[in-house]
């Protein structure tokens, strides 16, 4: 776990973030490395401030703004999508499927979160379970038990009686609550208040925990996203985006705008774009002809000269070139494997690939998202959510949904032991209210 209270962890992370985002660290790299090795906390904080003042290198050719007006100014005119024509019952079915797909995909990936794809493949092949067609087989030895995440006791085949607690699902629940409490005009301030009321500090991670710490120190958005927060382009905002896509079904522009209001509390640049992209993807899935079409539509809602847009276009191009899954995943590794396992860009590429190569089969889509490695529970959840939004409950095999028993555990104060069906109904009411105003 990255410790947002430890200046050494923060400085190490900020050095990585600066290099990844094109800042010219050459003038102070030696001093920063020395502070990492032997510096006092005060010296490390001084270096954090110095890194924050650096500009990009002359070779940096990306344009990655973080304010909403600047982001909107970069966007092309999106292609027109078909209007939402689902009646009330059909819309509710799609929303319930999106919830179920998200939860099942999340649970599938939980035991191997953070594993690379070769490690996942080795584990599965030893059990004749590759490629994935069911929940992960449980460990067979004490050593294997220690290798898997501790949640394996609640999230492997034969051990699932409910959806075990996960921040990916907590944030989806909280999104529904935020809209019920504050309406569609909420901003990052309202999101911050709900975090403080409902989340224990230790049950959110990386960028979210840094922003939470900043809130406790009296900072307000957008400063909460940048102050001592080297995780600001990681995947946290992207995993919070699904609710915004649900309630703006068929209106990815509206979904992306809602996602910005949430994401800007804790993220900048590609961290924000990941949330806008995921929300637009899920929203477009309600009206697109298939998931590749939804993916194409969603890319129009992030700055075209960003690294995320470049990565997503790259994956689309790999698919168009006729590569098989394994060869394409090799290409993704070569291009984006330098990012940490919870970064937005590499994980979004895996999700996009799962949607493109998975076809119209739920098991294949979430299986590829998890087999792709890195942040497996996040990727399985996003892929499953988009699939459910497009194809409905009839396309999700009951082998994935029955073990969940319609039951969610949650760390959110007041929301433990929620029913998936009830959350879907509340989401549907919000969706209908939102669409009625558009």
BELNORCOR-V215740 format. One record per residue. RES is the residue in one small letter. PHI is phi in radians with two decimals (* if undefined). PSI is psi in whole degrees, -180 to 180 (NA if undefined). NEAR is the number of other C-alpha atoms within 12 Angstrom. Layout:
BEGIN
{{RES & PHI & PSI & NEAR} {RES & PHI & PSI & NEAR}}
END
This chain:
BEGIN
{{x & * & 134 & 18} {x & -1.37 & 125 & 26} {x & -1.60 & 108 & 26} {x & -1.30 & -4 & 31} {x & -1.77 & -1 & 23} {x & -1.87 & 112 & 23} {x & -1.08 & -25 & 31} {x & -1.19 & -46 & 32} {x & -1.07 & -41 & 28} {x & -1.14 & -43 & 39} {x & -1.16 & -42 & 43} {x & -1.06 & -44 & 32} {x & -1.16 & -37 & 37} {x & -1.19 & -36 & 41} {x & -1.05 & -45 & 38} {x & -1.08 & -46 & 31} {x & -1.06 & -42 & 35} {x & -1.12 & -44 & 34} {x & -1.10 & -43 & 25} {x & -1.19 & -31 & 31} {x & -1.77 & 18 & 37} {x & 1.44 & 11 & 25} {x & -1.32 & 145 & 28} {x & -1.51 & 98 & 25} {x & -1.63 & 3 & 29} {x & -1.05 & -33 & 19} {x & -1.26 & -24 & 17} {x & -2.22 & 6 & 23} {x & -1.03 & -44 & 25} {x & -1.07 & -44 & 14} {x & -1.17 & -37 & 23} {x & -1.16 & -42 & 34} {x & -1.14 & -39 & 26} {x & -1.12 & -41 & 18} {x & -1.13 & -36 & 27} {x & -1.08 & -42 & 29} {x & -1.31 & -46 & 18} {x & -2.36 & 2 & 14} {x & -1.31 & 160 & 19} {x & -1.38 & 165 & 18} {x & -0.96 & -38 & 20} {x & -1.13 & -42 & 17} {x & -1.13 & -38 & 22} {x & -1.18 & -39 & 31} {x & -1.13 & -38 & 28} {x & -1.06 & -42 & 24} {x & -1.19 & -35 & 35} {x & -1.03 & -44 & 39} {x & -1.10 & -42 & 24} {x & -1.12 & -40 & 25} {x & -1.10 & -36 & 39} {x & -1.16 & -20 & 28} {x & -1.57 & -4 & 19} {x & -1.33 & 148 & 24} {x & -1.78 & 177 & 19} {x & -1.31 & 160 & 22} {x & -1.24 & 162 & 18} {x & -1.17 & -22 & 10} {x & -1.49 & -5 & 11} {x & -1.27 & 119 & 19} {x & -1.99 & 8 & 16} {x & -1.56 & 157 & 24} {x & -2.20 & 111 & 25} {x & -2.34 & 74 & 33} {x & -1.27 & 165 & 28} {x & -2.14 & -10 & 35} {x & -1.54 & 151 & 26} {x & -1.10 & -45 & 30} {x & -1.04 & -41 & 13} {x & -1.16 & -40 & 15} {x & -1.08 & -49 & 30} {x & -1.07 & -33 & 25} {x & -1.17 & -21 & 19} {x & -1.53 & -16 & 24} {x & -1.38 & 139 & 28} {x & -1.31 & 168 & 19} {x & -1.25 & 119 & 18} {x & -1.23 & 152 & 23} {x & -1.14 & 145 & 21} {x & -1.19 & 137 & 20} {x & -1.82 & 156 & 27} {x & -1.09 & 146 & 21} {x & -1.19 & 156 & 20} {x & -1.24 & 121 & 28} {x & -2.03 & 7 & 16} {x & -1.19 & 135 & 24} {x & -1.37 & 180 & 12} {x & -0.99 & -47 & 18} {x & -1.17 & -42 & 17} {x & -1.16 & -39 & 21} {x & -1.12 & -43 & 38} {x & -1.10 & -38 & 33} {x & -1.11 & -44 & 31} {x & -1.13 & -41 & 44} {x & -1.16 & -40 & 50} {x & -1.13 & -39 & 41} {x & -1.14 & -37 & 45} {x & -1.11 & -43 & 50} {x & -1.06 & -49 & 53} {x & -1.10 & -42 & 53} {x & -1.11 & -40 & 53} {x & -1.13 & -47 & 53} {x & -1.16 & -46 & 57} {x & -1.10 & -43 & 56} {x & -1.11 & -38 & 55} {x & -1.13 & -48 & 47} {x & -1.12 & -37 & 52} {x & -1.02 & -41 & 52} {x & -1.52 & -12 & 49} {x & -1.02 & -46 & 43} {x & -1.13 & -22 & 42} {x & -2.04 & 23 & 46} {x & -0.96 & 129 & 38} {x & 1.58 & -8 & 30} {x & -1.33 & 148 & 28} {x & -1.45 & 169 & 27} {x & -1.18 & -32 & 34} {x & -1.21 & -36 & 22} {x & -1.18 & -41 & 23} {x & -1.09 & -45 & 36} {x & -1.08 & -42 & 26} {x & -1.08 & -43 & 18} {x & -1.06 & -44 & 29} {x & -1.27 & -42 & 26} {x & -1.11 & -32 & 18} {x & -1.15 & -14 & 18} {x & -2.06 & 14 & 17} {x & 0.93 & 41 & 15} {x & -2.11 & 20 & 21} {x & -1.98 & 130 & 25} {x & -1.31 & 164 & 29} {x & -1.13 & 129 & 31} {x & -2.30 & 5 & 26} {x & -2.76 & 175 & 35} {x & -1.02 & 153 & 39} {x & -0.99 & 136 & 44} {x & -1.15 & 146 & 33} {x & -1.26 & 164 & 33} {x & -1.18 & 158 & 28} {x & -1.98 & -12 & 16} {x & -2.37 & 161 & 10} {x & -1.02 & -36 & 11} {x & -1.11 & -42 & 10} {x & -1.18 & -35 & 19} {x & -1.04 & -40 & 20} {x & -1.25 & -29 & 17} {x & -1.23 & -41 & 22} {x & -1.28 & 159 & 30} {x & -1.06 & 149 & 26} {x & -1.04 & -23 & 21} {x & -1.22 & -2 & 29} {x & -1.01 & -27 & 32} {x & -1.18 & -15 & 25} {x & -2.10 & -1 & 30} {x & -2.41 & 21 & 39} {x & -2.02 & 162 & 35} {x & -0.94 & 133 & 27} {x & 1.51 & -10 & 21} {x & -2.03 & 6 & 23} {x & -1.71 & 120 & 35} {x & -2.15 & -4 & 22} {x & -2.96 & 173 & 33} {x & -1.48 & 111 & 44} {x & -1.19 & 158 & 39} {x & -1.04 & 137 & 34} {x & -2.70 & 141 & 39} {x & -1.12 & -29 & 39} {x & -0.98 & -38 & 47} {x & -1.49 & -37 & 48} {x & -0.94 & -44 & 41} {x & -1.21 & -31 & 41} {x & -1.18 & -42 & 47} {x & -1.06 & -45 & 47} {x & -1.12 & -35 & 43} {x & -1.02 & -43 & 45} {x & -1.07 & -45 & 38} {x & -1.10 & -42 & 32} {x & -1.02 & -44 & 36} {x & -1.18 & -38 & 34} {x & -1.14 & -36 & 26} {x & -1.46 & -37 & 17} {x & -2.09 & -8 & 20} {x & 1.32 & -173 & 22} {x & -1.47 & -1 & 33} {x & -1.70 & 17 & 21} {x & -1.13 & 160 & 26} {x & -2.31 & -178 & 27} {x & -1.05 & -26 & 33} {x & -1.12 & -41 & 28} {x & -1.18 & -39 & 28} {x & -1.05 & -44 & 41} {x & -1.04 & -44 & 37} {x & -1.09 & -39 & 26} {x & -1.24 & -35 & 32} {x & -1.01 & -49 & 36} {x & -1.13 & -33 & 26} {x & -1.35 & -30 & 19} {x & -2.07 & -22 & 28} {x & -1.81 & 128 & 29} {x & -1.15 & 142 & 22} {x & -0.96 & -39 & 28} {x & -1.43 & 0 & 23} {x & -1.81 & 10 & 25} {x & -2.20 & 163 & 36} {x & -2.39 & 161 & 32} {x & 0.78 & -114 & 36} {x & -1.06 & -39 & 44} {x & -1.14 & -42 & 48} {x & -1.19 & -37 & 39} {x & -1.11 & -43 & 39} {x & -1.14 & -40 & 46} {x & -1.06 & -47 & 43} {x & -1.00 & -43 & 35} {x & -1.12 & -38 & 29} {x & -1.07 & -42 & 30} {x & -1.15 & -24 & 17} {x & -1.57 & 5 & 14} {x & 1.63 & 4 & 14} {x & -1.36 & 158 & 22} {x & -2.28 & 158 & 26} {x & -1.05 & 145 & 29} {x & -1.53 & 1 & 30} {x & -1.06 & -30 & 27} {x & -1.04 & -26 & 34} {x & -1.43 & -21 & 41} {x & -1.99 & -25 & 38} {x & -1.27 & 118 & 37} {x & 0.79 & 47 & 45} {x & -2.31 & 80 & 48} {x & -1.28 & -3 & 44} {x & -1.74 & 17 & 49} {x & -1.24 & -10 & 47} {x & -2.00 & 19 & 46} {x & -1.50 & -176 & 45} {x & -1.41 & -5 & 49} {x & -0.96 & -44 & 50} {x & -1.21 & -33 & 54} {x & -1.10 & -36 & 55} {x & -1.33 & -10 & 55} {x & -1.64 & 2 & 51} {x & -1.55 & -17 & 52} {x & -1.07 & -42 & 56} {x & -1.02 & -36 & 56} {x & -1.20 & -35 & 55} {x & -1.21 & -38 & 53} {x & -1.08 & -50 & 59} {x & -1.36 & -11 & 53} {x & -2.03 & 45 & 46} {x & -0.95 & 125 & 49} {x & 1.41 & 0 & 42} {x & -2.21 & 75 & 40} {x & -1.08 & -26 & 48} {x & -1.10 & -45 & 39} {x & -1.18 & -41 & 35} {x & -1.06 & -44 & 39} {x & -1.13 & -37 & 50} {x & -1.15 & -41 & 39} {x & -1.11 & -41 & 43} {x & -1.06 & -38 & 52} {x & -1.03 & -44 & 47} {x & -1.06 & -33 & 40} {x & -1.36 & -51 & 52} {x & -1.13 & -34 & 52} {x & -1.21 & -11 & 48} {x & -1.12 & -33 & 46} {x & -2.30 & -8 & 53} {x & -2.33 & 163 & 49} {x & -2.33 & 167 & 44} {x & 0.76 & -123 & 42} {x & -1.09 & -24 & 49} {x & -1.11 & -41 & 51} {x & -1.21 & -43 & 51} {x & -1.09 & -36 & 56} {x & -1.04 & -40 & 53} {x & -1.20 & -44 & 50} {x & -1.10 & -40 & 55} {x & -1.13 & -49 & 55} {x & -1.11 & -41 & 62} {x & -1.11 & -44 & 55} {x & -1.15 & -40 & 51} {x & -1.02 & -49 & 59} {x & -1.20 & -41 & 62} {x & -1.05 & -46 & 54} {x & -1.15 & -27 & 52} {x & -1.12 & -22 & 50} {x & -1.25 & -20 & 47} {x & -2.22 & -15 & 37} {x & -1.26 & 157 & 34} {x & -1.17 & -33 & 23} {x & -2.76 & 179 & 27} {x & -1.19 & -38 & 40} {x & -1.01 & -37 & 37} {x & -1.18 & -39 & 31} {x & -1.11 & -40 & 43} {x & -1.09 & -46 & 44} {x & -0.99 & -45 & 36} {x & -1.11 & -38 & 41} {x & -1.19 & -29 & 49} {x & -1.15 & -22 & 46} {x & -1.24 & -7 & 38} {x & -1.83 & 17 & 46} {x & -2.32 & 150 & 51} {x & -0.95 & 127 & 39} {x & -1.18 & -21 & 31} {x & -1.75 & 24 & 28} {x & -1.62 & 160 & 34} {x & -1.14 & -33 & 37} {x & -1.16 & -45 & 46} {x & -1.07 & -41 & 38} {x & -1.06 & -44 & 30} {x & -1.13 & -44 & 36} {x & -1.16 & -40 & 46} {x & -1.11 & -36 & 30} {x & -1.06 & -46 & 30} {x & -1.13 & -42 & 43} {x & -1.03 & -40 & 34} {x & -1.15 & -38 & 22} {x & -1.06 & -41 & 27} {x & -1.16 & -43 & 29} {x & -1.13 & -26 & 17} {x & -1.34 & -11 & 13} {x & 1.61 & 7 & 15} {x & -1.09 & 149 & 20} {x & -1.42 & 174 & 19} {x & -0.99 & -49 & 32} {x & -1.10 & -42 & 24} {x & -1.17 & -39 & 19} {x & -1.16 & -40 & 30} {x & -1.16 & -33 & 37} {x & -1.07 & -43 & 23} {x & -1.11 & -41 & 25} {x & -1.10 & -41 & 39} {x & -1.06 & -46 & 29} {x & -1.09 & -39 & 16} {x & -1.43 & -35 & 23} {x & -2.26 & 6 & 30} {x & -1.22 & -10 & 27} {x & -1.33 & -15 & 19} {x & -1.35 & 152 & 30} {x & -1.12 & 163 & 28} {x & -1.22 & -10 & 32} {x & -2.02 & 24 & 39} {x & -1.38 & 155 & 43} {x & -1.15 & -47 & 45} {x & -1.17 & -51 & 48} {x & -1.15 & -38 & 44} {x & -1.24 & -36 & 53} {x & -1.08 & -37 & 57} {x & -1.09 & -40 & 52} {x & -1.15 & -43 & 54} {x & -1.06 & -47 & 53} {x & -1.02 & -43 & 54} {x & -1.10 & -42 & 49} {x & -1.06 & -39 & 49} {x & -1.19 & -36 & 48} {x & -1.34 & -43 & 40} {x & -1.56 & -13 & 36} {x & -1.42 & -19 & 31} {x & 1.17 & -145 & 27} {x & -1.83 & 31 & 27} {x & -2.05 & 116 & 29} {x & -1.03 & -46 & 46} {x & -1.04 & -42 & 37} {x & -1.17 & -42 & 33} {x & -1.08 & -53 & 46} {x & -1.28 & -29 & 52} {x & -1.09 & -46 & 48} {x & -1.15 & -39 & 46} {x & -1.06 & -37 & 50} {x & -1.43 & -43 & 54} {x & -1.07 & -24 & 50} {x & -1.15 & -16 & 52} {x & 1.45 & -171 & 43} {x & 1.20 & -126 & 43} {x & -1.52 & 78 & 45} {x & -1.13 & -39 & 45} {x & -1.22 & -38 & 49} {x & -1.10 & -44 & 54} {x & -1.23 & -41 & 55} {x & -1.07 & -38 & 52} {x & -1.16 & -47 & 50} {x & -1.14 & -44 & 57} {x & -1.11 & -43 & 62} {x & -1.14 & -35 & 59} {x & -1.13 & -48 & 54} {x & -1.11 & -41 & 61} {x & -1.06 & -48 & 57} {x & -1.06 & -41 & 49} {x & -1.09 & -33 & 52} {x & -1.44 & -41 & 49} {x & -1.96 & -13 & 35} {x & 1.43 & 174 & 33} {x & -1.15 & -30 & 30} {x & -1.13 & -18 & 23} {x & -1.68 & 0 & 29} {x & -1.85 & 112 & 37} {x & -1.01 & 143 & 23} {x & -1.14 & -20 & 20} {x & -1.05 & -24 & 21} {x & -1.52 & -31 & 39} {x & -1.71 & -34 & 38} {x & -1.02 & -43 & 22} {x & -1.08 & -21 & 29} {x & -1.29 & -23 & 39} {x & 0.94 & 32 & 24} {x & 0.99 & 32 & 29} {x & -2.37 & 125 & 29} {x & -2.02 & 134 & 39} {x & -1.60 & 151 & 31} {x & -2.66 & 146 & 31} {x & -1.53 & -8 & 29} {x & -1.18 & 129 & 33} {x & -1.04 & 122 & 22} {x & 1.58 & -1 & 18} {x & -2.19 & 7 & 26} {x & -1.16 & 151 & 24} {x & 1.07 & 38 & 24} {x & -1.31 & 157 & 29} {x & -1.74 & 133 & 25} {x & -1.06 & -41 & 36} {x & -1.10 & -39 & 27} {x & -1.22 & -39 & 23} {x & -1.11 & -39 & 36} {x & -1.13 & -39 & 34} {x & -1.14 & -42 & 27} {x & -1.11 & -39 & 31} {x & -1.13 & -41 & 40} {x & -1.08 & -41 & 38} {x & -1.09 & -41 & 25} {x & -1.16 & -43 & 34} {x & -1.04 & -48 & 39} {x & -1.12 & -39 & 26} {x & -1.14 & -40 & 20} {x & -1.18 & -46 & 27} {x & -1.14 & -29 & 27} {x & -1.18 & -22 & 13} {x & -1.65 & -5 & 14} {x & -1.57 & NA & 17}}
END
